[in-house]
Amino acid sequence: MYDVIIIGAGASGLMAAATAASKGARVALLEHKDDIGKKILATGNGRCNFTNTDMSVNKFHGSKALIKNGLSQFNYADTIRFFKELGIPAYDNAGYIYPNSRQAASVVAAFRMELMRLHVDVKTGISITEIKTAGITTKDTKSVANPATNKKTDDLTGYCIQTDKGSFKSKRLIIACGLTASPKLGSDGSLFRQIEALGHHIQKPLPALCGFSCDGLNFKKITGVRCDATVASVIDGQMTEQNTGELQLADYGISGIPVFQISSLMSRALDKGQRVKVIIDFLPAFSDDELNGYIKDRSITTTDKRSLNEMLNGLLNNKLLLELIHKSGVSPDKKGRLLTDDDCKSLTRSIKHTAVSVKKPRGAEFAQVCAGGIYTKEIDVRTLESKIHPGLYFCGELLDVDGICGGYNLQWAWTSGYIAGEMQ
Ligand SMILES: Cc1cc2nc3c(=O)[nH]c(=O)nc-3n(C[C@H](O)[C@H](O)[C@H](O)COP(=O)(O)OP(=O)(O)OC[C@H]3O[C@@H](n4cnc5c(N)ncnc54)[C@H](O)[C@@H]3O)c2cc1C
């Protein structure tokens, strides 16, 4: 009999295992992939942006109660200290924190060594077939007080996890299986049926850090173009969020960090059937007046026969420029020196205020994070314990919290993993 079994050896499960074991609990960590921490290795382009020093609640979507309670117990400074104690100094890039090695593999290796030191039983490549709550109690086992809380476990019903490699019993159970973002890294929703069999309900996972299929530009012609842009989401006519950064244009629509930063609310809105648009400013470095003045000036000073397209050469990526000229309604072959005031205004509008209609998020297989998860009303937001089954805890992305890019999602995994691992 283990004190606690943790299902899922991703970021939150690893943190839960290290926390519980460091408090003296006998821990088993069950993972269905052939190794621990597969998703961590992919984070931050292999560099693992593991937290951020600007940890405000507004960087997150989902349950504010969970985020506030969580961060009040384990914040970015605790994360930095935790990894420092595991031998990983932090590298601070304008508040974005990475391991000093800039290698996500260092983080996984540090957990591997820590779990070994703490005698955690790590079982990988295991397939869970059933989670049972009935039939075992801890009454007849030697109960150990948790040194952190001095709370005895006699009153708990235990858990029996049936797998293809036998069954494992524990007094407590922590589920850290993630949602369905990037399922090839392990979070494939395969445990949802068992979670629901325990009486819990899971809000539909929605891709939250992801690109979107859009209409409104000929995306096939501009696929592969990357440019600095400001993107602003408009949901049912209301401007909602905006972000500036490197926009990536693809044959299906838009992607890249600025799109990721506004994606959670757009995904939720599309799921509710709301109308979603993105207004793209392809030249955020120019104001409308500056761009209008620039185009007029180029027109006045152009004395040869060059076309509008040739006249604006160098202002933007040439494929993108041509597409935006088309969208403005001005012919790209029109002589640059013959532009009218209205032409200049149309071009400015097209370059700085192109609206694309957002159809759907790309699938979860391309998403870094999913929104949704266990309904918050079913858990104690302070301890992350189930309100249905005593001794059952949830952590990580499986809870209804998702952050923007920048170390926020891993911080939530560390925060919630720590709280679940404390088993208050
Ligand atoms: C490409 C990419 C880059 C990212 N970069 C960053 C970044 O730089 N910074 C940041 O903050 N966030 C980043 N994220 C997001 C971050 O990685 C996740 O939010 C975080 O890893 C979630 O941790 P988790 O423990 O909740 O879930 P996961 O990491 O998904 O772990 C869940 C674990 O449970 C296991 N599991 C699932 N089902 C079962 C089952 N039935 N039986 C047994 N085991 C099971 C899975 O195999 C997996 O190991 C990135 C995500 C991706 C995909």
The ligand as a MOL file (V3000), in Angstrom:
LIG
                    3D

  0  0  0     0  0            999 V3000
M  V30 BEGIN CTAB
M  V30 COUNTS 53 58 0 0 0
M  V30 BEGIN ATOM
M  V30 1 C 5.2570 22.3680 -27.6520 0
M  V30 2 C 4.9010 22.9300 -26.2950 0
M  V30 3 C 5.6650 23.9570 -25.7590 0
M  V30 4 C 5.3320 24.4990 -24.5060 0
M  V30 5 N 6.1450 25.4540 -23.9690 0
M  V30 6 C 5.8680 25.9420 -22.7360 0
M  V30 7 C 6.7500 26.8580 -22.0990 0
M  V30 8 O 7.8460 27.1660 -22.5930 0
M  V30 9 N 6.3740 27.3670 -20.8950 0
M  V30 10 C 5.2030 26.9980 -20.2800 0
M  V30 11 O 4.9130 27.5030 -19.1950 0
M  V30 12 N 4.3750 26.0890 -20.8310 0
M  V30 13 C 4.6890 25.5410 -22.0260 0
M  V30 14 N 3.8640 24.5930 -22.5770 0
M  V30 15 C 2.6780 24.1440 -21.8080 0
M  V30 16 C 3.0990 23.1800 -20.6810 0
M  V30 17 O 4.0150 22.2470 -21.1900 0
M  V30 18 C 1.8840 22.4480 -20.0980 0
M  V30 19 O 0.9350 23.3870 -19.6730 0
M  V30 20 C 2.2760 21.5720 -18.9130 0
M  V30 21 O 3.2730 20.6530 -19.3010 0
M  V30 22 C 1.0670 20.8130 -18.3740 0
M  V30 23 O 1.5100 19.9350 -17.3780 0
M  V30 24 P 0.5520 18.7690 -16.8340 0
M  V30 25 O 1.3570 17.9900 -15.8750 0
M  V30 26 O -0.7290 19.3140 -16.3880 0
M  V30 27 O 0.1930 17.9010 -18.1080 0
M  V30 28 P 1.1330 17.1190 -19.1350 0
M  V30 29 O 2.4650 17.7510 -19.2200 0
M  V30 30 O 0.3360 16.9750 -20.3600 0
M  V30 31 O 1.3560 15.7130 -18.4280 0
M  V30 32 C 0.3520 14.7390 -18.3310 0
M  V30 33 C 1.0340 13.4030 -18.1420 0
M  V30 34 O 0.0510 12.4160 -17.8690 0
M  V30 35 C 0.3070 11.2850 -18.6770 0
M  V30 36 N -0.9510 10.5770 -18.9090 0
M  V30 37 C -2.0260 11.0020 -19.6140 0
M  V30 38 N -2.9760 10.0540 -19.6180 0
M  V30 39 C -2.4970 9.0050 -18.9010 0
M  V30 40 C -3.0130 7.7230 -18.5710 0
M  V30 41 N -4.2070 7.3130 -18.9980 0
M  V30 42 N -2.2470 6.8980 -17.8190 0
M  V30 43 C -1.0160 7.2880 -17.3890 0
M  V30 44 N -0.4620 8.4810 -17.6960 0
M  V30 45 C -1.2070 9.3430 -18.4410 0
M  V30 46 C 0.8960 11.8670 -19.9490 0
M  V30 47 O 1.6140 10.9120 -20.7020 0
M  V30 48 C 1.7760 12.9750 -19.4000 0
M  V30 49 O 3.0640 12.5160 -19.0620 0
M  V30 50 C 4.1920 24.0200 -23.8060 0
M  V30 51 C 3.4400 22.9750 -24.3490 0
M  V30 52 C 3.7910 22.4270 -25.5720 0
M  V30 53 C 2.9840 21.2860 -26.1310 0
M  V30 END ATOM
M  V30 BEGIN BOND
M  V30 1 1 1 2
M  V30 2 1 2 3
M  V30 3 2 2 52
M  V30 4 2 3 4
M  V30 5 1 4 5
M  V30 6 1 4 50
M  V30 7 2 5 6
M  V30 8 1 6 7
M  V30 9 1 6 13
M  V30 10 2 7 8
M  V30 11 1 7 9
M  V30 12 1 9 10
M  V30 13 2 10 11
M  V30 14 1 10 12
M  V30 15 2 12 13
M  V30 16 1 13 14
M  V30 17 1 14 15
M  V30 18 1 14 50
M  V30 19 1 15 16
M  V30 20 1 16 17
M  V30 21 1 16 18
M  V30 22 1 18 19
M  V30 23 1 18 20
M  V30 24 1 20 21
M  V30 25 1 20 22
M  V30 26 1 22 23
M  V30 27 1 23 24
M  V30 28 2 24 25
M  V30 29 1 24 26
M  V30 30 1 24 27
M  V30 31 1 27 28
M  V30 32 2 28 29
M  V30 33 1 28 30
M  V30 34 1 28 31
M  V30 35 1 31 32
M  V30 36 1 32 33
M  V30 37 1 33 34
M  V30 38 1 33 48
M  V30 39 1 34 35
M  V30 40 1 35 36
M  V30 41 1 35 46
M  V30 42 1 36 37
M  V30 43 1 36 45
M  V30 44 2 37 38
M  V30 45 1 38 39
M  V30 46 1 39 40
M  V30 47 2 39 45
M  V30 48 1 40 41
M  V30 49 2 40 42
M  V30 50 1 42 43
M  V30 51 2 43 44
M  V30 52 1 44 45
M  V30 53 1 46 47
M  V30 54 1 46 48
M  V30 55 1 48 49
M  V30 56 2 50 51
M  V30 57 1 51 52
M  V30 58 1 52 53
M  V30 END BOND
M  V30 END CTAB
M  END
